[in-house]
């Protein structure tokens, strides 16, 4: 038995802390008790003074993408070996930043599958990874930016074939492009519709047949509406969503994954800001206020929000994922309790992993992070962690880092 003693334990449903010692057995939480009852051979981890929360769950990362590169087009020619090495290091940074589970929304020639296997085998460290494989897209200039990330399909039948291919390669969910992208060639417009309603329905059909969720990249309002009508589980970004489509999302329980911190992270990286191609920087700056306003309205209307960072975009560094929790409070208007829920329990539900992840309860994985001060008083505490544990193993603490 492993005991985590002396801490204040967070209840995500009540939004409050209580004093308890945590018993951990076989990677999972066994019990909470007022005081540890030690037996011979038990291990004790002192968490005195720490505020203990469930590990964060980031529902939108790209561990294969180098956030240090101001121009994503320059990363297009990397070898698969180079991508795999980078992804392994990005996964490590992500875990040490407090993200104990992550949904990767577009990999690179399936090398991320090997990284996931290596994490599960204990060869490298990283979060629990839920992978899309390649994202599904129409023929577009974006393929030139991300040749290892895109699977091109130009009809409902091609979409079905492409979706089945991702699942055959080990994907946990299907990612589709309902609209154009922001971080794409100058001739691609994020307000343009890409997959048609029929093509989106084809992807959802394969997802449902195989018990897999479907995530839709969607900036344009009509693209969001098409994806919601098709039956996707989540809308990624949602920049130009209007009130009607947000109300429909709330009614159907479709998650929005905001990725708001991508803009703020970029703005803090002076090299990225100076060296990024003008058309990319201008798009992000011009549309940020619209994006934030849409996410504020989504929150007001009760659209379920699941944390997502888009880590891997320029300046949006792996390991800095907790910034999204802060941005959701300071810019989108969530309370600290709501933001923590959006970073833990809601993502677990979106991943269909609520029996294993998302809260500190007996039977769930002992994925636990610790803050030195109460994050309900200062949400930025989640960016200064004193403890990161996954499955009962400590990977970061005040006194040691593995």
C-alpha distance (Angstrom), angle and dihedral (degrees) to the residues before:
residue distance angle dihedral
X1 . . .
X2 3.79 . .
X3 3.79 118.5 .
X4 3.80 124.3 -156.6
X5 3.78 102.4 -163.1
X6 3.77 139.0 -171.5
X7 3.78 99.8 20.7
X8 3.78 137.8 125.2
X9 3.82 108.6 -118.5
X10 3.82 120.9 -144.9
X11 3.79 123.1 -133.7
X12 3.81 106.5 -155.4
X13 3.79 93.6 -163.5
X14 3.81 95.0 52.6
X15 3.79 95.9 32.4
X16 3.80 93.1 -132.9
X17 3.80 142.3 108.2
X18 3.80 127.9 -125.5
X19 3.77 132.1 -175.3
X20 3.84 112.7 -104.1
X21 3.78 143.4 137.6
X22 3.80 114.9 -124.6
X23 3.81 123.5 -136.3
X24 3.81 114.4 -154.7
X25 3.80 125.8 -167.5
X26 3.80 129.9 171.8
X27 3.82 92.4 -5.4
X28 3.79 93.4 -55.1
X29 3.77 136.2 96.0
X30 3.80 108.7 -97.2
X31 3.79 102.8 -179.4
X32 3.79 148.8 -27.7
X33 3.81 117.2 -127.1
X34 3.82 134.8 172.1
X35 3.80 89.9 -118.6
X36 3.81 131.3 11.0
X37 3.81 116.7 -103.0
X38 3.78 101.7 -149.4
X39 3.78 124.8 -153.8
X40 3.77 128.3 -170.5
X41 3.79 110.8 -72.5
X42 3.80 95.9 20.2
X43 3.80 117.3 139.9
X44 3.80 119.1 -135.0
X45 3.80 124.1 -154.5
X46 3.78 112.3 -168.5
X47 3.81 111.4 -135.3
X48 3.78 96.3 164.1
X49 3.78 110.6 159.5
X50 3.81 94.8 10.1
X51 3.79 126.7 125.4
X52 3.80 105.3 -136.4
X53 3.81 121.6 -150.8
X54 3.79 136.9 168.4
X55 3.79 112.9 -86.1
X56 3.78 112.8 -91.5
X57 3.81 118.4 -102.4
X58 3.80 116.5 -147.2
X59 3.79 110.8 -159.6
X60 3.81 97.3 -169.2
X61 3.80 122.3 44.8
X62 3.80 136.7 133.6
X63 3.79 105.3 -153.4
X64 3.81 90.4 179.0
X65 3.80 93.7 61.9
X66 3.82 122.1 88.2
X67 3.80 107.7 -130.1
X68 3.80 88.6 -167.7
X69 3.82 90.5 69.5
X70 3.84 112.4 89.0
X71 3.81 92.1 -160.3
X72 3.84 114.0 48.9
X73 3.82 90.1 -163.0
X74 3.81 88.7 69.5
X75 3.81 90.5 62.4
X76 3.81 92.6 57.7
X77 3.80 96.2 92.3
X78 3.80 99.3 53.8
X79 3.79 118.9 127.3
X80 3.78 118.1 -113.9
X81 3.81 88.6 -114.1
X82 3.80 91.5 56.2
X83 3.80 91.0 47.2
X84 3.81 91.7 50.5
X85 3.80 92.6 50.6
X86 3.78 91.5 49.2
X87 3.82 92.1 46.5
X88 3.80 91.9 52.7
X89 3.79 91.0 53.4
X90 3.81 91.3 44.6
X91 3.81 89.6 52.8
X92 3.80 90.1 52.9
X93 3.81 92.3 50.3
X94 3.79 90.2 47.7
X95 3.79 93.0 54.9
X96 3.80 93.6 45.4
X97 3.81 87.5 52.2
X98 3.80 89.5 62.7
X99 3.81 100.7 -96.3
X100 3.79 106.1 129.0
X101 3.82 94.9 173.5
X102 3.79 129.9 29.1
X103 3.78 137.5 -178.2
X104 3.81 110.4 -142.4
X105 3.80 108.9 -149.7
X106 3.79 98.8 -163.7
X107 3.77 129.8 6.0
X108 3.78 133.7 -174.1
X109 3.79 122.6 -99.9
X110 3.81 88.2 -37.5
X111 3.82 95.1 -70.7
X112 3.81 87.1 129.5
X113 3.80 87.1 66.4
X114 3.81 88.3 62.4
X115 3.80 90.1 48.7
X116 3.81 89.8 52.4
X117 3.82 89.9 50.3
X118 3.81 91.1 48.9
X119 3.82 91.0 51.6
X120 3.79 91.8 49.2
X121 3.82 90.3 49.2
X122 3.80 91.9 49.7
X123 3.81 94.2 -116.7
X124 3.82 92.7 122.0
X125 3.79 132.4 8.6
X126 3.76 126.6 -113.3
X127 3.80 144.7 120.4
X128 3.77 126.1 -69.0
X129 3.80 100.9 -80.1
X130 3.80 126.2 -143.8
X131 3.79 108.4 -171.5
X132 3.80 137.8 -158.6
X133 3.78 96.8 -169.1
X134 3.78 107.4 -150.3
X135 3.79 117.6 -2.9
X136 3.81 116.9 -119.5
X137 3.81 116.8 -117.0
X138 3.77 143.9 158.9
X139 3.80 118.3 -111.3
X140 3.80 102.3 -69.3
X141 3.77 141.8 149.6
X142 3.78 88.4 -105.3
X143 3.78 88.7 79.3
X144 3.80 88.7 70.9
X145 3.81 90.0 57.0
X146 3.80 94.7 45.5
X147 3.82 109.0 22.4
X148 3.81 94.1 160.0
X149 3.80 93.7 46.8
X150 3.82 103.8 51.3
X151 3.81 128.7 78.6
X152 3.81 107.3 -167.4
X153 3.81 119.4 -140.3
X154 3.82 125.7 165.6
X155 3.79 106.2 -177.3
X156 3.80 138.3 32.0
X157 3.80 91.1 -97.1
X158 3.80 91.5 49.9
X159 3.79 89.3 49.2
X160 3.80 90.7 53.1
X161 3.79 90.3 49.4
X162 3.81 92.6 47.3
X163 3.81 93.0 47.7
X164 3.79 91.7 50.1
X165 3.82 88.9 50.4
X166 3.81 91.6 56.6
X167 3.78 92.0 49.3
X168 3.80 90.9 48.0
X169 3.80 88.4 55.0
X170 3.80 92.0 53.7
X171 3.80 104.5 -89.4
X172 3.81 117.9 164.3
X173 3.81 94.6 -158.1
X174 3.81 140.9 3.4
X175 3.82 123.5 -107.2
X176 3.81 119.8 -159.9
X177 3.81 133.9 -176.3
X178 3.79 108.6 -128.4
X179 3.82 92.5 170.5
X180 3.76 141.8 10.5
X181 3.79 122.3 -74.5
X182 3.80 135.5 -115.1
X183 3.81 95.9 -138.9
X184 3.77 95.6 55.8
X185 3.81 140.1 98.5
X186 3.78 117.8 -54.9
X187 3.81 92.5 -106.0
X188 3.83 93.1 58.8
X189 3.79 116.8 88.3
X190 3.80 121.4 -153.7
X191 3.83 88.1 -150.7
X192 3.81 91.8 60.2
X193 3.80 123.3 100.6
X194 3.79 114.9 -120.3
X195 3.81 116.1 171.6
X196 3.80 112.7 38.4
X197 3.78 122.8 -129.5
X198 3.81 90.0 -100.3
X199 3.80 91.8 52.1
X200 3.78 91.8 48.3
X201 3.79 90.3 49.9
X202 3.81 88.7 52.8
X203 3.81 90.9 56.1
X204 3.80 91.9 47.3
X205 3.81 89.8 49.1
X206 3.81 91.1 57.5
X207 3.79 91.3 44.0
X208 3.79 92.9 52.4
X209 3.79 93.1 44.1
X210 3.80 88.6 55.4
X211 3.83 98.6 37.2
X212 3.80 91.9 -114.3
X213 3.82 128.2 135.6
X214 3.80 122.0 -120.3
X215 3.82 123.4 -139.2
X216 3.81 121.3 -162.8
X217 3.79 124.2 -154.4
X218 3.79 101.1 -144.4
X219 3.81 133.1 163.1
X220 3.82 102.3 153.8
X221 3.79 115.9 78.9
X222 3.81 95.5 -130.1
X223 3.79 90.0 48.5
X224 3.79 89.2 52.6
X225 3.81 90.3 49.4
X226 3.82 91.3 49.8
X227 3.80 91.8 50.3
X228 3.80 92.7 48.2
X229 3.81 91.3 48.9
X230 3.81 90.1 48.3
X231 3.79 89.6 57.2
X232 3.81 105.5 -110.1
X233 3.79 119.5 167.2
X234 3.80 97.9 -135.5
X235 3.77 143.1 17.7
X236 3.79 113.9 -142.4
X237 3.84 115.4 -145.2
X238 3.83 100.4 -14.6
X239 3.80 93.5 -162.0
X240 3.81 100.9 163.6
X241 3.81 99.0 32.1
X242 3.80 114.1 145.6
X243 3.78 128.8 -152.4
X244 3.81 94.9 -95.3
X245 3.79 94.9 55.1
X246 3.80 92.3 42.8
X247 3.80 90.2 52.8
X248 3.80 88.8 50.9
X249 3.81 90.4 50.7
X250 3.80 90.5 51.0
X251 3.81 91.2 49.6
X252 3.81 93.1 50.1
X253 3.80 96.2 39.2
X254 3.81 93.0 -120.1
X255 3.80 110.2 164.8
X256 3.77 124.0 -129.2
X257 3.80 117.0 -147.1
X258 3.83 101.5 -161.2
X259 3.86 105.0 -168.9
X260 3.82 88.4 -164.2
X261 3.79 96.1 153.0
X262 3.82 92.2 66.6
X263 3.81 88.9 82.0
X264 3.80 96.1 44.1
X265 3.79 93.2 46.1
X266 3.79 90.6 50.8
X267 3.80 91.2 50.4
X268 3.82 90.9 54.9
X269 3.81 94.2 53.0
X270 3.80 105.3 80.7
X271 3.81 95.3 -170.7
X272 3.78 92.6 51.4
X273 3.79 91.4 46.9
X274 3.80 92.8 51.5
X275 3.81 97.7 42.1
X276 3.80 102.6 37.2
X277 3.83 114.7 109.9
X278 3.79 109.1 -94.5
X279 3.79 96.1 -121.2
X280 3.83 91.9 55.9
X281 3.78 95.2 46.5
X282 3.81 92.2 45.7
X283 3.79 93.2 50.9
X284 3.79 93.2 52.5
X285 3.79 94.2 45.8
X286 3.81 94.7 45.1
X287 3.80 95.1 49.1
X288 3.80 102.7 38.1
X289 3.82 96.6 91.4
X290 3.81 90.5 49.2
X291 3.80 90.3 49.9
X292 3.80 93.9 49.3
X293 3.81 91.8 47.3
X294 3.82 90.6 52.0
X295 3.80 91.9 49.9
X296 3.80 91.9 47.7
X297 3.80 89.3 53.2
X298 3.82 91.1 45.9
X299 3.78 88.8 55.9
X300 3.81 92.7 47.2
X301 3.82 91.0 50.8
X302 3.81 94.1 49.5
X303 3.79 100.1 -109.0
X304 3.82 105.5 162.9
X305 3.81 109.4 -110.5
X306 3.79 124.4 -151.5
X307 3.78 119.8 -171.2
X308 3.79 115.9 -108.0
X309 3.79 129.0 161.6
X310 3.82 108.0 -177.3
X311 3.82 85.1 -132.7
X312 3.78 109.0 -168.9
X313 3.79 95.8 50.4
X314 3.84 114.6 116.0
X315 3.79 110.9 -61.2
X316 3.82 91.7 -3.8
X317 3.78 95.9 115.0
X318 3.78 127.8 -156.1
X319 3.79 107.4 -112.4
X320 3.80 93.4 32.8
X321 3.80 91.5 83.3
X322 3.81 94.7 118.7
X323 3.81 88.1 71.6
X324 3.81 86.9 82.0
X325 3.80 90.4 63.2
X326 3.81 88.6 55.4
X327 3.81 94.4 45.4
X328 3.80 91.3 51.0
X329 3.81 88.1 58.8
X330 3.79 101.0 38.4
X331 3.81 99.7 38.0
X332 3.81 109.5 17.7
X333 3.80 95.9 42.2
X334 3.79 103.0 -120.3
X335 3.79 117.9 146.8
X336 3.83 115.3 -117.6
X337 3.81 88.5 -104.3
X338 3.81 91.7 51.8
X339 3.79 92.5 46.3
X340 3.81 92.1 51.3
X341 3.81 89.3 49.1
X342 3.80 89.2 50.9
X343 3.81 88.7 51.9
X344 3.80 97.0 47.6
X345 3.80 123.3 15.9
X346 3.79 99.5 28.2
X347 3.83 92.8 51.2
X348 3.80 89.6 48.6
X349 3.80 88.7 55.5
X350 3.79 92.3 47.0
X351 3.80 89.0 51.7
X352 3.82 89.4 46.1
X353 3.79 87.1 -123.4
X354 3.80 100.4 115.3
X355 3.83 91.2 124.1
X356 3.80 89.8 59.9
X357 3.80 108.1 26.1
X358 3.79 145.5 26.5
X359 3.81 103.8 60.2
X360 3.78 141.7 41.1
X361 3.79 103.5 -103.5
X362 3.81 135.3 134.1
X363 3.80 109.6 -87.1
X364 3.80 95.6 28.5
X365 3.78 124.3 105.7
X366 3.79 114.3 -83.6
X367 3.80 92.8 -116.3
X368 3.79 100.6 150.9
X369 3.79 136.8 162.2
X370 3.78 127.2 -168.1
X371 3.80 132.5 -148.4
X372 3.81 124.3 -162.9
X373 3.81 92.0 -137.0
X374 3.79 134.9 28.4
X375 3.83 109.8 -77.4
X376 3.80 89.9 -158.1
X377 3.80 86.9 68.3
X378 3.82 94.4 41.7
X379 3.79 116.0 12.5
X380 3.82 91.5 -163.9
X381 3.82 87.0 75.8
X382 3.82 87.5 84.6
X383 3.81 87.8 68.6
X384 3.85 91.9 57.2
X385 3.78 104.5 55.0
X386 3.78 124.3 -177.3
X387 3.81 95.0 -171.8
X388 3.79 137.9 30.0
X389 3.80 118.5 -179.6
X390 3.80 127.9 172.5
X391 3.77 120.8 -173.6
X392 3.79 91.4 -12.1
X393 3.81 94.1 -54.3
X394 3.79 118.6 116.6
X395 3.80 112.7 -133.1
X396 3.80 98.4 168.2
X397 3.78 134.0 19.6
X398 3.78 139.3 152.1
X399 3.77 89.5 -95.7
X400 3.79 103.3 34.7
X401 3.77 143.5 19.8
X402 3.82 122.4 -164.7
